[in-house]
Amino acid sequence: MKIFLWVLLALGIVSGIGFWLFHNLVGKENPEYILKLMDEKAKDGKIAMTINFNDENMVSVNANSELPLASTMKIVVAIEFARQAAEGKLDPNQEVSLRELEHFYIPNTDGGAHPAWIKSLDASKKSDSVVSLYEVAKGMIGYSSNANTDYLMDVLGLENINNLLNDLELTTHDPLYPIVGALYIPLQLLHEEQVTKDFLLDELQGMEMNEYRERAITISKEWKANPLSSEKKEEMVKNLGMDIQRVWSDRLPGSSANDYMVIMEKLNNKEYFSEDVHRYLDPIMEQLMENSANQQWLEHAGQKGGSTAFVLTMAMYATDKQGNKTEMVFLADDLSRLQQQKLSRNINSFQLRILREEAFREKVKEELAN
């Protein structure tokens, strides 16, 4: 769930004065910025972090606070996919038409994630215009395609996905629902409910969450049979101003850092799920291991992050060649534009230092304990 492409362009970071602003305001890479932001935002409950190292918790800040997950919640969809594949409830090699996936794709609303995934496919697959379900799942995690996510929610069944939350004994997780479908709700209100643009924001903010989810589910089902025209998609995007995006971001499924730590521990230890489940799940979740450089020092590792214009989240797990196990979950909401940019620039280097540097782990542990 990337920041909307047109929002990125509006930030003015691609060239000229924007380039200067990015490097002078965002600054050089500085993983300790995460510690600074934790100190600034911890009291308002809009930021959370938990880190385990070798089965011991070393950091826990606002770990029970429920915050929007953005695309990090796609981990749950990936697990349910692997579970159904292992149980023979679906054929991971089943062919899927790229045209079917287009039904759930709204241009310029995912930071280019879906087109980037399409571009990454083998030429033969693109020419045949079909991919396997397995490729769809990998695109959901590796490229964070929202279209692939909503498609898989339909294939797997939302009831099954949300039942998994109970099976995992997660205590704070909101039910999942089609995240692309929810983007259409503003236009639906304008057309079907005869709400004026002046009152649209109030209508969205006042809508009960159950109604909001049900609308998103119904919209997604309707698209499967009657996909939106390109003109309708364009009209839809035009009505996604920053205030409307904020409502969408705030209403994304939420959970706590503790809940996702439970999941990370299960994925890292490889004892909770069967070998058959991991046979399907690991290639989806652990695409980091396709990099030969990571293979040199990691036994296995997986992660999924997410972002909107106001949110940045990440959940990861890793076991290195020496047998050291690390799990980390980071959730941040209500971010300013500059905070979002700085986090995006530094979160990967922060993770890497946590994984590889004992002195840095001790520093983080000490600073966040206060």
C-alpha positions as a printed NumPy array, in Angstrom:
array([[  0.   ,   0.   ,   0.   ],
       [  2.22 ,   2.738,  -1.274],
       [  1.575,   6.457,  -1.02 ],
       [ -0.553,   7.545,  -3.949],
       [  1.595,   8.327,  -6.986],
       [  0.142,  11.765,  -7.519],
       [  0.804,  12.577,  -3.884],
       [  4.434,  11.602,  -4.362],
       [  4.672,  13.923,  -7.306],
       [  3.046,  16.687,  -5.282],
       [  5.806,  16.334,  -2.709],
       [  8.195,  17.731,  -5.306],
       [ 11.063,  15.35 ,  -4.585],
       [ 11.835,  14.189,  -8.084],
       [ 13.951,  17.009,  -9.476],
       [ 15.116,  20.574,  -9.198],
       [ 14.298,  22.315,  -5.943],
       [ 12.537,  19.15 ,  -4.762],
       [ 15.812,  17.241,  -4.994],
       [ 17.527,  19.907,  -2.885],
       [ 14.73 ,  19.845,  -0.305],
       [ 14.786,  16.06 ,  -0.055],
       [ 18.509,  15.872,   0.647],
       [ 18.618,  18.895,   2.927],
       [ 15.43 ,  18.313,   4.924],
       [ 15.315,  14.53 ,   4.918],
       [ 19.106,  14.428,   5.215],
       [ 21.609,  11.664,   4.801],
       [ 20.855,   8.146,   5.934],
       [ 20.617,   8.13 ,   9.723],
       [ 19.076,   5.022,  11.312],
       [ 19.128,   6.688,  14.713],
       [ 16.359,   8.966,  13.436],
       [ 13.966,   6.159,  14.391],
       [ 15.035,   6.548,  18.025],
       [ 14.479,  10.292,  17.833],
       [ 11.   ,   9.844,  16.397],
       [ 10.143,   7.21 ,  19.004],
       [ 11.072,   9.716,  21.695],
       [  8.949,  12.432,  20.082],
       [  5.831,  10.373,  19.436],
       [  5.763,   7.602,  22.049],
       [  3.614,   9.564,  24.491],
       [  0.785,  10.123,  22.005],
       [  0.428,   6.394,  21.334],
       [  0.8  ,   6.856,  17.579],
       [  4.038,   4.9  ,  17.33 ],
       [  4.936,   1.414,  18.525],
       [  7.897,  -0.925,  18.37 ],
       [  8.781,  -4.327,  19.708],
       [ 12.028,  -6.228,  19.101],
       [ 12.994,  -9.746,  20.14 ],
       [ 16.517, -11.119,  19.966],
       [ 17.144, -14.823,  20.593],
       [ 13.712, -15.316,  22.171],
       [ 14.118, -12.416,  24.606],
       [ 12.207,  -9.16 ,  24.332],
       [ 14.658,  -6.258,  24.223],
       [ 12.29 ,  -3.416,  23.227],
       [  8.586,  -2.905,  23.878],
       [  7.07 ,   0.547,  23.326],
       [  3.286,   0.938,  23.045],
       [  3.214,  -2.704,  22.011],
       [ -0.506,  -3.078,  22.763],
       [ -1.591,   0.097,  20.964],
       [ -3.805,  -0.605,  17.957],
       [ -2.587,   1.279,  14.875],
       [ -3.332,   1.097,  11.121],
       [ -1.26 ,  -1.638,   9.48 ],
       [ -1.265,  -0.484,   5.858],
       [  0.178,  -3.262,   3.661],
       [  1.782,  -5.118,   6.552],
       [ -1.597,  -6.824,   7.016],
       [ -0.976,  -8.66 ,   3.717],
       [  1.103, -11.125,   5.751],
       [ -2.162, -12.608,   7.018],
       [ -3.439, -13.079,   3.461],
       [ -0.162, -14.781,   2.506],
       [ -0.436, -17.2  ,   5.436],
       [ -4.026, -18.12 ,   4.536],
       [ -2.953, -18.651,   0.913],
       [ -0.211, -21.062,   2.005],
       [ -2.541, -22.814,   4.426],
       [ -5.17 , -23.448,   1.757],
       [ -2.533, -24.547,  -0.746],
       [ -1.075, -27.02 ,   1.774],
       [ -4.534, -28.414,   2.514],
       [ -5.337, -28.814,  -1.185],
       [ -8.172, -26.289,  -1.045],
       [ -6.67 , -24.325,  -3.924],
       [ -4.258, -25.017,  -6.732],
       [ -1.365, -22.523,  -6.513],
       [ -0.587, -23.226, -10.17 ],
       [ -4.076, -22.243, -11.32 ],
       [ -3.824, -19.702, -14.108],
       [ -5.123, -16.199, -13.54 ],
       [ -5.76 , -13.71 , -16.321],
       [ -3.981, -10.397, -15.881],
       [ -7.224,  -8.847, -17.113],
       [ -9.008, -10.272, -14.045],
       [ -6.496,  -8.553, -11.787],
       [ -7.06 ,  -5.281, -13.654],
       [-10.62 ,  -5.307, -12.29 ],
       [ -9.131,  -4.53 ,  -8.878],
       [ -6.481,  -2.059, -10.043],
       [ -7.024,   1.698,  -9.854],
       [ -4.232,   3.613, -11.626],
       [ -2.163,   6.057,  -9.573],
       [ -3.34 ,   4.795,  -6.193],
       [ -0.567,   2.369,  -5.228],
       [  2.664,   4.229,  -5.929],
       [  3.217,   2.173,  -9.068],
       [  3.295,  -1.168,  -7.223],
       [  1.016,  -3.135,  -9.564],
       [  2.593,  -1.895, -12.819],
       [  6.052,  -2.628, -11.354],
       [  4.984,  -6.194, -10.616],
       [  3.587,  -6.626, -14.142],
       [  6.856,  -5.288, -15.555],
       [  8.832,  -7.816, -13.478],
       [  7.042, -10.815, -14.98 ],
       [  8.711, -12.977, -17.6  ],
       [  7.998, -11.849, -21.122],
       [  6.326, -15.189, -21.85 ],
       [  3.826, -14.677, -19.041],
       [  3.013, -11.15 , -20.141],
       [  2.543, -12.252, -23.74 ],
       [  0.191, -15.043, -22.628],
       [ -1.544, -12.573, -20.273],
       [ -1.794, -15.204, -17.54 ],
       [  0.058, -15.906, -14.314],
       [ -0.328, -18.501, -11.584],
       [ -2.084, -17.839,  -8.294],
       [  1.316, -18.349,  -6.696],
       [  2.759, -15.473,  -8.739],
       [ -0.172, -13.309,  -7.67 ],
       [  0.617, -14.012,  -4.005],
       [  4.306, -13.262,  -4.525],
       [  3.38 ,  -9.978,  -6.211],
       [  1.199,  -9.08 ,  -3.25 ],
       [  4.143,  -9.395,  -0.841],
       [  7.163,  -8.607,  -3.009],
       [  5.654,  -5.621,  -4.834],
       [  2.767,  -4.836,  -2.467],
       [  0.151,  -4.926,  -5.226],
       [ -3.192,  -3.88 ,  -3.751],
       [ -5.01 ,  -5.301,  -6.771],
       [ -3.481,  -8.736,  -6.129],
       [ -4.494,  -8.444,  -2.482],
       [ -8.16 ,  -7.752,  -3.145],
       [ -8.212, -10.498,  -5.776],
       [ -6.762, -13.022,  -3.324],
       [ -9.219, -11.967,  -0.64 ],
       [-11.983, -13.014,  -3.03 ],
       [-10.306, -16.317,  -3.935],
       [ -9.444, -17.284,  -0.356],
       [-12.639, -15.979,   1.204],
       [-12.681, -13.156,   3.712],
       [-14.325, -15.384,   6.313],
       [-11.417, -17.834,   6.089],
       [ -8.852, -15.039,   6.294],
       [-10.499, -13.471,   9.318],
       [-10.928, -16.858,  11.   ],
       [ -7.147, -17.181,  10.767],
       [ -6.853, -14.161,  13.051],
       [ -8.683, -16.16 ,  15.713],
       [ -6.647, -19.299,  15.056],
       [ -3.457, -17.295,  15.619],
       [ -4.947, -15.985,  18.89 ],
       [ -4.404, -12.353,  17.957],
       [ -6.102, -10.103,  20.49 ],
       [ -6.35 ,  -6.699,  18.792],
       [ -6.545,  -7.37 ,  15.037],
       [ -9.355,  -5.759,  13.046],
       [-11.122,  -7.831,  10.38 ],
       [ -9.643,  -7.538,   6.911],
       [-11.678,  -6.183,   3.995],
       [-10.951,  -5.162,   0.368],
       [ -8.705,  -2.115,   0.601],
       [ -9.088,  -1.084,  -3.045],
       [-12.849,  -1.484,  -2.837],
       [-12.879,   0.993,   0.04 ],
       [-11.357,   3.644,  -2.226],
       [-14.593,   3.712,  -4.229],
       [-16.825,   4.529,  -1.265],
       [-16.431,   8.333,  -1.654],
       [-17.558,   8.222,  -5.301],
       [-20.354,   5.81 ,  -4.395],
       [-21.634,   8.287,  -1.805],
       [-21.476,  11.142,  -4.291],
       [-23.442,   9.222,  -6.923],
       [-25.772,   6.849,  -5.094],
       [-26.395,   8.681,  -1.837],
       [-26.574,  12.129,  -3.443],
       [-24.086,  13.503,  -0.929],
       [-22.529,  16.772,  -2.018],
       [-18.761,  17.234,  -2.002],
       [-19.157,  19.715,   0.849],
       [-20.614,  17.008,   3.088],
       [-18.68 ,  14.014,   1.747],
       [-15.947,  14.126,   4.381],
       [-18.462,  14.358,   7.226],
       [-20.402,  11.431,   5.781],
       [-17.28 ,   9.269,   5.549],
       [-16.039,  10.144,   9.013],
       [-19.449,   9.482,  10.539],
       [-19.985,   6.114,   8.853],
       [-19.969,   3.117,  11.202],
       [-17.005,   0.826,  10.61 ],
       [-19.225,  -2.202,   9.969],
       [-21.048,  -0.327,   7.207],
       [-17.742,   0.865,   5.766],
       [-16.397,  -2.708,   5.587],
       [-19.606,  -4.059,   4.084],
       [-19.61 ,  -1.374,   1.424],
       [-16.005,  -2.202,   0.506],
       [-16.848,  -5.922,   0.295],
       [-19.927,  -5.319,  -1.865],
       [-18.038,  -2.97 ,  -4.185],
       [-15.234,  -5.494,  -4.672],
       [-17.721,  -8.263,  -5.51 ],
       [-19.47 ,  -6.024,  -8.035],
       [-16.177,  -5.208,  -9.757],
       [-15.508,  -8.897, -10.307],
       [-18.606,  -9.181, -12.499],
       [-18.856,  -5.59 , -13.739],
       [-15.438,  -3.928, -13.721],
       [-15.17 ,  -0.169, -13.694],
       [-14.507,   1.607, -16.956],
       [-11.298,   3.596, -17.317],
       [-13.409,   6.768, -17.207],
       [-14.981,   5.712, -13.913],
       [-11.586,   4.884, -12.454],
       [-10.31 ,   8.303, -13.481],
       [-13.317,   9.987, -11.855],
       [-12.715,   7.925,  -8.732],
       [ -9.107,   9.089,  -8.404],
       [-10.1  ,  12.732,  -8.883],
       [-12.218,  12.484,  -5.742],
       [ -9.394,  11.142,  -3.569],
       [ -8.123,  14.364,  -2.052],
       [ -5.809,  14.298,   0.946],
       [ -8.671,  14.651,   3.429],
       [-10.429,  11.655,   1.862],
       [ -7.177,   9.685,   1.773],
       [ -6.788,  10.374,   5.479],
       [-10.137,   8.728,   6.242],
       [ -9.159,   5.73 ,   4.096],
       [ -5.797,   5.482,   5.879],
       [ -7.326,   5.813,   9.356],
       [ -9.877,   3.074,   8.608],
       [ -7.398,   0.514,   7.27 ],
       [ -7.302,  -2.699,   9.332],
       [ -5.355,  -2.125,  12.512],
       [ -3.575,  -4.244,  15.057],
       [ -0.84 ,  -4.037,  17.67 ],
       [  2.897,  -4.59 ,  17.544],
       [  2.413,  -7.455,  19.996],
       [  0.006,  -9.237,  17.656],
       [  2.465,  -9.033,  14.78 ],
       [  5.299, -10.13 ,  17.042],
       [  3.271, -13.302,  17.66 ],
       [  3.148, -13.861,  13.893],
       [  6.838, -13.055,  13.364],
       [  7.883, -15.533,  16.056],
       [  5.794, -18.264,  14.446],
       [  7.293, -17.592,  11.013],
       [ 10.852, -17.415,  12.322],
       [ 10.752, -20.549,  14.488],
       [  9.069, -22.625,  11.752],
       [  7.461, -24.866,  14.356],
       [  3.872, -23.577,  14.484],
       [  2.941, -24.149,  10.831],
       [  3.481, -27.474,   9.097],
       [  6.299, -28.102,   6.641],
       [  3.694, -28.169,   3.873],
       [  2.515, -24.668,   4.782],
       [  6.087, -23.357,   4.86 ],
       [  6.772, -24.987,   1.5  ],
       [  4.295, -22.524,  -0.022],
       [  4.697, -19.656,   2.42 ],
       [  8.468, -19.198,   2.595],
       [  9.007, -18.374,  -1.104],
       [  6.275, -15.738,  -0.754],
       [  7.408, -14.186,   2.521],
       [ 11.154, -14.675,   2.126],
       [ 11.832, -13.093,  -1.251],
       [ 14.767, -11.323,   0.439],
       [ 16.54 , -14.67 ,   0.232],
       [ 16.552, -14.559,  -3.56 ],
       [ 19.417, -12.072,  -3.18 ],
       [ 22.744, -13.957,  -3.13 ],
       [ 24.251, -11.368,  -0.758],
       [ 21.579, -12.166,   1.845],
       [ 22.188, -15.881,   1.391],
       [ 25.783, -15.386,   2.548],
       [ 24.855, -14.424,   6.11 ],
       [ 21.181, -15.27 ,   6.623],
       [ 19.632, -18.698,   7.086],
       [ 16.232, -17.259,   6.334],
       [ 14.483, -13.884,   6.57 ],
       [ 11.16 , -12.351,   5.662],
       [  9.432,  -9.019,   5.966],
       [  6.509,  -6.889,   4.832],
       [  6.152,  -3.16 ,   5.137],
       [  3.414,  -0.721,   4.315],
       [  2.771,   2.978,   3.95 ],
       [  0.202,   5.619,   3.202],
       [  0.737,   9.369,   3.228],
       [  0.321,   9.233,   7.015],
       [  1.475,   5.743,   8.024],
       [  4.607,   3.618,   7.877],
       [  4.685,   0.044,   9.184],
       [  7.003,  -2.952,   9.049],
       [  7.19 ,  -6.494,  10.42 ],
       [ 10.254,  -8.704,   9.915],
       [ 11.963, -11.866,  11.115],
       [ 15.383, -13.343,  10.457],
       [ 17.712, -16.124,  11.542],
       [ 21.371, -15.664,  10.646],
       [ 24.014, -18.284,   9.894],
       [ 25.112, -18.252,  13.555],
       [ 21.602, -19.159,  14.664],
       [ 20.725, -15.714,  16.048],
       [ 16.991, -15.047,  15.781],
       [ 15.54 , -11.553,  15.461],
       [ 11.944, -10.368,  15.17 ],
       [ 10.895,  -6.737,  14.888],
       [  7.599,  -4.881,  14.445],
       [  7.299,  -1.125,  13.892],
       [  4.026,   0.801,  13.497],
       [  3.707,   4.576,  13.069],
       [  0.632,   6.699,  12.36 ],
       [ -0.209,  10.392,  12.146],
       [  3.091,  11.179,  10.437],
       [  3.942,  14.506,   8.877],
       [  5.203,  14.503,   5.316],
       [  8.775,  15.021,   6.496],
       [  8.551,  12.325,   9.177],
       [  7.21 ,   9.881,   6.599],
       [ 10.066,  10.627,   4.222],
       [ 12.722,  10.334,   6.91 ],
       [ 11.311,   7.039,   8.146],
       [ 11.213,   5.637,   4.623],
       [ 14.841,   6.635,   4.141],
       [ 16.1  ,   5.116,   7.403],
       [ 13.976,   2.125,   8.389],
       [ 15.944,  -0.415,   6.328],
       [ 19.313,   0.646,   7.717],
       [ 17.84 ,   0.565,  11.23 ],
       [ 16.737,  -3.043,  10.68 ],
       [ 20.124,  -4.017,   9.292],
       [ 21.993,  -2.598,  12.27 ],
       [ 19.623,  -4.351,  14.671],
       [ 20.371,  -7.604,  12.89 ],
       [ 24.138,  -7.227,  12.669],
       [ 25.47 ,  -4.951,  15.421],
       [ 25.374,  -5.902,  19.09 ],
       [ 26.466,  -2.413,  20.178],
       [ 23.577,  -0.854,  18.24 ],
       [ 21.098,  -3.307,  19.777],
       [ 22.31 ,  -2.332,  23.24 ],
       [ 21.998,   1.364,  22.396],
       [ 18.435,   0.908,  21.164],
       [ 17.552,  -1.188,  24.193],
       [ 18.926,   1.407,  26.584],
       [ 17.382,   4.445,  24.916],
       [ 13.93 ,   2.946,  24.484],
       [ 13.839,   1.542,  27.992],
       [ 13.665,   5.086,  29.403]])
